[in-house]
Amino acid sequence: MKEFPKSEYQLPFFDEYGYVRKKCPKCGEYFWTLNPDQPTCGESTTAGCSPYTFIGNPPTRRRYSIREMREAFLSFFEKHGHERIKPYPIVARWRDDLYFTHASIIDFQPYVTEGIIPPPANPLVICQPCLRFVDVDNVGPTFGRHLTIFEMGGHHAFNYPDKEIYWKDQTVRYHHEFVTEVLGVPAEKVIYKEGVWIGGGNAGPDVETIIDGLEVATLVFMNYKVVNGEFVKLPIRTVDTGYGIERYTWLSSGAISGFHAIYGPILDKIFSMAGITNLDERLLGEISVYSGMLSLEKVANRLNARKAVAEKVGMDVEELDRILFPIESVFAVADHTKALAFMLAEGVVPSNVREGYLARLMIRRTYRLLRLLGIEERLPEIVDLQIQFWSPDFPHLKEMRDKILEMLEVEREKYRQTLQRGENLIKRIVKELKSKGKSSIPAETLVELYDSHGLPPEIVKEIAEKESLKAEVPDNFYNMVAERHVQAPMEIKDEFTREMETKVEGLPETRRLYYEDQYMRKFRAKVLRIIDKKYIVLDQTAFYPEGGGQPADNGFLKFDDEKCEVVNVQKIGNVIIHEVKGEKLPTEGSLVEGEIDWDRRYSLMKAHTATHIIMGAARRVLGEHVWQAGTQKGIETSRLNISHYRRLTFEQVKKIEELANQAVYRNIPVEIEWMPRTEAEKRYGFRLYQGGAVPGKEIRVVKIGDWEIEACGGTHVKNTGEIGFIKIVHTERVQDGVERLDYSVGIHALKAIQQKEELLLKTAEILETPLEKLPKTAKKILEELKETRRRERQLLKELAEKETGALAVAEEIVEIKGVKLVKRKFSDINIERMIQTASQTVKKEPNAVVLFYASDDKTARIVVMAGKEAIEKGADAGEIAKVAASIVGGGGGGRPDFAQGGGTKPENLEEAMKEAEKTLRSQLKT
């Protein structure tokens, strides 16, 4: 890490107040103190520099609640000329590199900090709710030093080359005045520790404030941009401060934990639910003094982290762990349930991707903690307590209460299903590891099982140990998982884009006529460059380049009585390139006339506007948690993906369609305006980023009356009436937490209805019934079919019972290590009969493994069943079927008691049966 010289920290304030610079012998960091005899930097960390000295003895003038501390901070800086700014959302939808806001400066990166746009005020003060997941396993063990959700107080000043607001010295003076005069902390208790801060692509020197062992603030002087690991000077110097509102609240209370100071009555209720009463506050106070040493930052094992504390309080480390573990679990539950309330209230739908993954991680980790406390079923109740407690300050929590609790209920059911499905998977993995001579499940496998299948490591450990295989769960497991997902994946440019960037270098920005007049069909332009005899760059164009889910325009370029076809259009930086086909091309410097395929463009314009309309309708029907999760416009059909936690019902789809068409019939004007980013956010909020983060100093705002608003770069009709009609033709769940709506507009919507009508008429004709009686007739036929199948199954069962008398079903019975392998080749492929016969066989002979197979000219099918006693001896039908099916050129698998498979190489059946027998032999215990 880069180090800064002493001169970066040598401030007039320190000289004026008599601070001296020293080096901590424990952690090796430099710090500034009023006490020349101060032995260490005073911070309570794993380095053991100092204990907490404020527990039971707060240094402040009085005790503050978190609300009072937040207001004290904001009011102080307002009195000193800072404009109070409302907090930004906790979901960082304006950023394409992050999912959640984890510091107040995130609100202003990169556009303000790099001078692209002005700040909303200068200087400003904000109290920003934040989420950080990389310390999730430390939440609880450090008694409040680490939190997943917290409020960061930030006073920010943006210093331009021609306008200085304030810089390092005044920043430290403001902080010192706040802690000493407002909070009443004695000046000699305030230590300033030197550091280097890096985050969000920026960096700079910082000083961290330590009071009685607790770091309460970080004052960052951001004047660098990090480029490929190098520090590059920025033209704007930013004061980026982070005051820990919860930490100051804890400091002022002197409580045994930060959770007592923050959560008060909620914490008491969780302790009561868990049956944890009569806490030994004297002992906990002693432990809390050293709780800063409990961090898992450098020590992944919890017991190792506790050793230093155990020695300090004179206890056995395992006894200390036994006392602390349930208490720390309650602390973590208090933190996590607040985090969940805030995440879900802002429309984060738990899923397996992006921010939804982290929401699900928090839910499942909380369930795991509650399970250990024996109160797993109380999660909704505890989240509801959080909603009630925080709603006075954050009213959107109360507005979203019903949806939050409903999402939690859906997740509880999904979690239950995951655990049910996961048991067999874990057993298979355990068997594979044991066959390779492994004695334990590696941590990487535990992470993979959680990442890919949602299986908590504690459940894996529980099942594995029943199968005589160890599974050591790292105490920082959830940190390891979260680190994989906290950062949004970087967009990687494809080879074509990288190649074209070099070939358009030096060309001016293409004038975008399609924004000046979306109804322009023809235009004249000058050819600036021809690339590879197939790409043309013009000085201006009405051809829309592919982007935002809208396909590129097609059309023609005309020149000298010739023409070439435009088949694709792409935007490379600020230059638009036209891919063309034709025997002749225009020359560089010549003039051309462009003509777009208007029917195609107009269809796409209507489809794009319809996307916005359906989005507004979906939110009105389903709730404020609905956000866009991807779109693709088309000529005949288009699609819109939305975040939602359940499958859409027919009634919901019908209502969305009705509301969307009401918006069409209202003939609402579609207004488009380029606006400064800050002004747009202030006026319309962060729903602007419905379609994702939008780059640039100015953003193009598409507003459909009071119906919908979005920052969007696509082409649109002038009013909703031009769309004519919207028909949702299909819905499906494309991934967990994301629903897809396929729709058609205008004449294509009519054609979609006519196609469905034709299908109904043909079906009615086949069933020889009038259209109006089709449902009743179909129901009657289905009931008759079910009855026929029921009778067939009964006959097959009776036949199977006759065939299995004294294992007469077998063509061959082989005894392997006390288990009977029953083999038979059936004359034809009748899977139902094979299954019924096998089922009856293992019912009568639980010590048997049944291997039935059949084939025709093209396919082979295999059924494997294992009786209860055979399974106890190690038989696994799923593994046998998988091996056998692979030999006949296909796939197979299933449970240990029942599996099936097949393939397209029936000629290999005999070999497959031999391998199946070998597999069973290897499975059985001697």
Secondary structure, 3 states (H helix, E strand, C coil): CCCCCHHHCCCHHHHHHCCEEEECCCCCCEEEECCCCCCCCCCCCCCCCCCCCCCCCCCCCCCCCHHHHHHHHHHHHHHCCCEEECCCCCECCCCCCECECCCHHHHHCCCCCCCCCCCCCCCEEEEEEEECCCCHHHCCCCCCCCCCEEEEEEEEEEEECCECCCCHHHHHHHHHHHHHHHCCCCHHHEEEEEEEEEECCEEEEEEEEEECCEEEEEEEEEEEEEECCEEEEEEEEEEEEEEEHHHHHHHHHCCCCHHHHHHCHHHHHHHHHCCCCCCCHHHHHHHHHCHHHHCCCCCCCHHHHHHHHHHHHCCCHHHHHHHHHHHHHHHHHHHHHHHHHHHHHCCCCCCCCHHHHHHHHHHHHHHHHHHHHCCHHHHHHHHHHHHHHHCCCCCHHHHCHHHHHHHHHHHHHHHHHHHHHHHHHHHHHHHHHHHCCCCECCHHHHHHHHHHHCCCHHHHHHHHHHCCCECCCCCCHHHHHHHCCCECCCCCCCHHHHHHHHHCCCCCCCEEHHHHCCCCCEEEEEEEEEECCCEEEECEECCCCCECCECCCCEEEEECCEEEEEEEEEEECCEEEEEEECCCCCCCCCEEEEEECHHHHHHHHHHHHHHHHHHHHHHHHHCCCCCEEEEECCCCCEEEEEECCCCCCHHHHHHHHHHHHHHHHCCCEEEEEEEEHHHHHHHHHHHHHHHCCCCCCEEEEEEECCCEEEECCCCCCCEHHHHCCEEEEEEEEEECCEEEEEEEECHHHHHHHHHHHHHHHHHHHHCCCCHHHHHHHHHHHHHHHHHHHHHHHHHHHHHHHHHCHHHCCCCEEEEECCEEEEEEECCCCCHHHHHHHHHHHHHHCCCEEEEEEEECCCCEEEEEEECHHHHHCCCCHHHHHHHHHHHCCEEEEECCCEEEEEECCHHHHHHHHHHHHHHHHHHCCC
